Amino acid sequence: MHELSITRNIVAIVEEAAAGRQVKRITLDIGKLSGVAPRAVAFCFDVVAKGTALDGARLDINEIAGRSRCRDCGGEFDAAVIYQGCPCGSRRVDRLRGEELKIREMELEEAT
């Protein structure tokens, strides 16, 4: 389960950016074509965050739907899987969204 190491990296990045302040909430964007299971990240989060600046923080995850554009017909379409071809039959497609894995925002305690 690579989501455990991904969650560890997210916690480390946010903790470093928080610079000693307590993190109240973080928001992630996870694309449906990214190969990362949002439920697995959520499952790992509390355990990984324990004892860090993110301990007790709320985790919000935005799941980003897949979208592609066909190089042959120019049409755009929803993509449920990473290797989905165009409805015209072409497999020459560019993914427009759905591969995201990013920290969208974080909310910190007020500095004292």
Helices and strands as residue ranges (DSSP letters): H 3-18, E 23-31, H 38-49, E 58-64, E 66-70, E 76-79, E 93-97, E 101-108
